[in-house]
Amino acid sequence: MITQISTLFLDESKWFTTALGVACIAVVVWASRLRRSEVPRQLKVLAAMNLAYACVIGTMAFGHILAVTIKLAQGTLGGSPLLLYPLGLALGVPAWWLAVSARKLLRNDVATRRTLLFLNAWLAVCLIALGLTNLVLAIPAALNIAYQRHSKRALGLSIVIVTIAVYLFLFVGSLIFLASGGSFEEFRGID
């Protein structure tokens, strides 16, 4: 039983789909709770976009840290825990800080807006620094920044549509990857 559970947690093909599912559920719950509030729509949308991204990256980082821990306990870890744990924390801590900041955004203070810009930029830079295969995961951060900085309603709507399209693309891609049964190492050409 424990072997089956650890095998499930170590299967990276399931983590991305799970992360997108967590993000979708979080945003739906968030939107339903704020539906009748008097918070301006633009703030609600910005908060939802940041919450979605925080959930995706935060869940993936949690999965990474959990997998490193399990492999370390099993004695099968292929890298240094002194490198792998900070890698997960460098993404996980800012991602969950982003989720908390998204909630604080509803107060509409300038400091929270600056924090959102910084966290999105940090996550995008870290992901790209870890490899160009992560570029697609950095796109929502760039879209979050663009939406926060936009000033025209049509541009804001376009950014939201592109963001939804990116998440749909990622979800379909994650389902295809999940169905393939391949590993991330095979996808990157490491195996």
C-alpha positions as CSV (number, residue, x, y, z in Angstrom):
1,M,0.0,0.0,0.0
2,I,2.8,2.5,1.0
3,T,4.7,1.5,-2.2
4,Q,1.6,2.3,-4.3
5,I,1.1,5.6,-2.7
6,S,4.7,6.7,-3.1
7,T,4.6,5.5,-6.7
8,L,1.6,7.7,-7.2
9,F,3.3,10.7,-5.6
10,L,6.4,10.2,-7.7
11,D,4.5,10.1,-11.0
12,E,5.2,13.6,-12.3
13,S,2.7,13.1,-15.1
14,K,-0.2,13.4,-12.6
15,W,1.1,16.5,-10.7
16,F,0.6,19.0,-13.5
17,T,-3.0,18.0,-14.2
18,T,-3.7,18.0,-10.5
19,A,-2.1,21.5,-10.2
20,L,-4.4,22.8,-12.9
21,G,-7.4,21.2,-11.3
22,V,-6.6,22.7,-7.9
23,A,-6.3,26.1,-9.6
24,C,-9.6,25.7,-11.3
25,I,-11.4,24.7,-8.1
26,A,-9.7,27.6,-6.2
27,V,-10.8,30.2,-8.8
28,V,-14.4,28.9,-9.0
29,V,-14.7,29.0,-5.2
30,W,-13.1,32.4,-5.1
31,A,-15.4,33.8,-7.8
32,S,-18.5,32.4,-6.2
33,R,-17.6,33.9,-2.8
34,L,-17.0,37.3,-4.4
35,R,-19.8,37.3,-6.9
36,R,-21.9,39.8,-5.0
37,S,-19.2,41.8,-3.4
38,E,-18.7,45.5,-4.2
39,V,-15.0,45.0,-5.2
40,P,-14.3,46.3,-8.7
41,R,-14.4,43.7,-11.4
42,Q,-10.9,44.4,-12.5
43,L,-9.5,43.7,-9.0
44,K,-11.5,40.5,-8.8
45,V,-10.1,39.3,-12.2
46,L,-6.6,40.3,-11.2
47,A,-6.9,38.4,-7.9
48,A,-8.3,35.3,-9.7
49,M,-5.5,35.3,-12.3
50,N,-2.9,35.5,-9.6
51,L,-4.6,32.9,-7.4
52,A,-4.8,30.5,-10.4
53,Y,-1.1,30.9,-11.1
54,A,-0.2,30.6,-7.4
55,C,-2.1,27.3,-7.2
56,V,-0.5,25.9,-10.3
57,I,3.1,26.7,-9.3
58,G,2.5,26.1,-5.6
59,T,1.1,22.7,-6.2
60,M,3.9,21.7,-8.6
61,A,6.5,22.9,-6.1
62,F,4.8,20.9,-3.3
63,G,4.9,17.9,-5.6
64,H,8.6,18.5,-6.2
65,I,9.4,18.7,-2.5
66,L,7.3,15.7,-1.7
67,A,9.0,13.6,-4.5
68,V,12.5,14.7,-3.3
69,T,11.5,13.7,0.2
70,I,10.2,10.3,-0.8
71,K,13.2,9.5,-3.1
72,L,15.5,10.6,-0.3
73,A,13.8,8.2,2.1
74,Q,13.9,5.4,-0.4
75,G,17.6,6.1,-1.2
76,T,16.8,6.6,-4.9
77,L,17.4,10.4,-5.1
78,G,19.4,11.2,-8.2
79,G,20.6,14.6,-7.1
80,S,21.7,16.6,-4.1
81,P,18.9,17.4,-1.6
82,L,20.9,20.6,-0.8
83,L,20.1,21.7,-4.4
84,L,16.7,20.1,-4.9
85,Y,15.0,21.3,-1.7
86,P,15.9,25.0,-2.3
87,L,14.7,24.7,-5.9
88,G,11.3,23.6,-4.7
89,L,11.2,26.3,-2.0
90,A,12.4,29.0,-4.5
91,L,9.1,28.3,-6.4
92,G,6.8,27.2,-3.6
93,V,7.2,30.0,-1.1
94,P,6.7,32.8,-3.6
95,A,3.8,30.9,-5.2
96,W,1.9,30.6,-1.9
97,W,2.9,34.2,-1.0
98,L,1.2,35.1,-4.3
99,A,-2.0,33.3,-3.2
100,V,-2.1,35.2,0.1
101,S,-1.3,38.5,-1.7
102,A,-4.1,37.9,-4.2
103,R,-6.6,37.9,-1.3
104,K,-5.0,41.0,0.1
105,L,-5.4,42.7,-3.3
106,L,-9.1,43.2,-2.6
107,R,-8.1,45.9,-0.2
108,N,-6.6,47.7,-3.2
109,D,-3.4,48.9,-1.6
110,V,-0.3,49.9,-3.6
111,A,2.1,47.7,-1.6
112,T,0.1,44.5,-2.5
113,R,0.2,45.5,-6.2
114,R,4.0,45.9,-6.0
115,T,4.2,42.5,-4.3
116,L,2.2,40.9,-7.0
117,L,4.5,42.3,-9.7
118,F,7.6,41.2,-7.9
119,L,6.3,37.6,-7.2
120,N,5.1,37.1,-10.8
121,A,8.4,38.3,-12.1
122,W,10.4,36.2,-9.7
123,L,8.4,33.0,-10.6
124,A,8.8,33.7,-14.3
125,V,12.5,34.3,-14.1
126,C,13.1,31.2,-11.9
127,L,11.1,29.0,-14.2
128,I,12.9,30.2,-17.3
129,A,16.3,29.9,-15.5
130,L,15.5,26.2,-14.8
131,G,15.1,25.6,-18.5
132,L,13.4,26.7,-21.7
133,T,10.9,23.8,-21.4
134,N,9.4,25.9,-18.5
135,L,8.8,28.9,-20.7
136,V,5.2,28.0,-21.2
137,L,4.8,28.0,-17.4
138,A,6.2,31.5,-17.2
139,I,3.6,32.9,-19.7
140,P,0.8,33.2,-17.1
141,A,3.1,35.3,-14.9
142,A,3.8,37.6,-17.8
143,L,0.0,37.8,-18.5
144,N,-0.7,38.6,-14.8
145,I,1.8,41.5,-15.0
146,A,0.4,42.7,-18.3
147,Y,-3.2,42.7,-16.9
148,Q,-2.1,44.5,-13.8
149,R,-0.4,47.2,-15.9
150,H,-3.0,47.6,-18.6
151,S,-5.1,50.7,-18.9
152,K,-7.6,50.0,-21.8
153,R,-10.6,47.8,-21.2
154,A,-10.3,46.0,-24.6
155,L,-6.6,45.2,-23.8
156,G,-7.6,43.8,-20.4
157,L,-10.2,41.6,-22.0
158,S,-7.7,40.4,-24.5
159,I,-5.2,39.5,-21.8
160,V,-7.9,37.5,-19.9
161,I,-8.9,35.6,-23.1
162,V,-5.2,34.8,-23.8
163,T,-4.7,33.7,-20.2
164,I,-7.7,31.3,-20.4
165,A,-6.5,30.0,-23.7
166,V,-3.0,29.3,-22.2
167,Y,-4.5,27.5,-19.3
168,L,-6.7,25.4,-21.6
169,F,-3.7,24.6,-23.8
170,L,-1.8,23.6,-20.7
171,F,-4.6,21.5,-19.4
172,V,-5.1,19.6,-22.7
173,G,-1.3,19.1,-22.9
174,S,-1.3,17.8,-19.4
175,L,-4.0,15.3,-20.2
176,I,-2.2,14.1,-23.3
177,F,1.0,13.8,-21.3
178,L,-0.9,11.9,-18.6
179,A,-2.5,9.6,-21.1
180,S,0.9,8.9,-22.7
181,G,2.3,7.3,-19.5
182,G,5.7,8.9,-20.3
183,S,8.0,10.5,-17.7
184,F,9.2,14.1,-17.7
185,E,12.7,12.8,-18.3
186,E,11.6,11.1,-21.5
187,F,9.8,14.2,-22.6
188,R,13.0,16.3,-22.1
189,G,15.1,13.5,-23.8
190,I,17.0,12.6,-20.7
191,D,16.2,8.9,-20.7
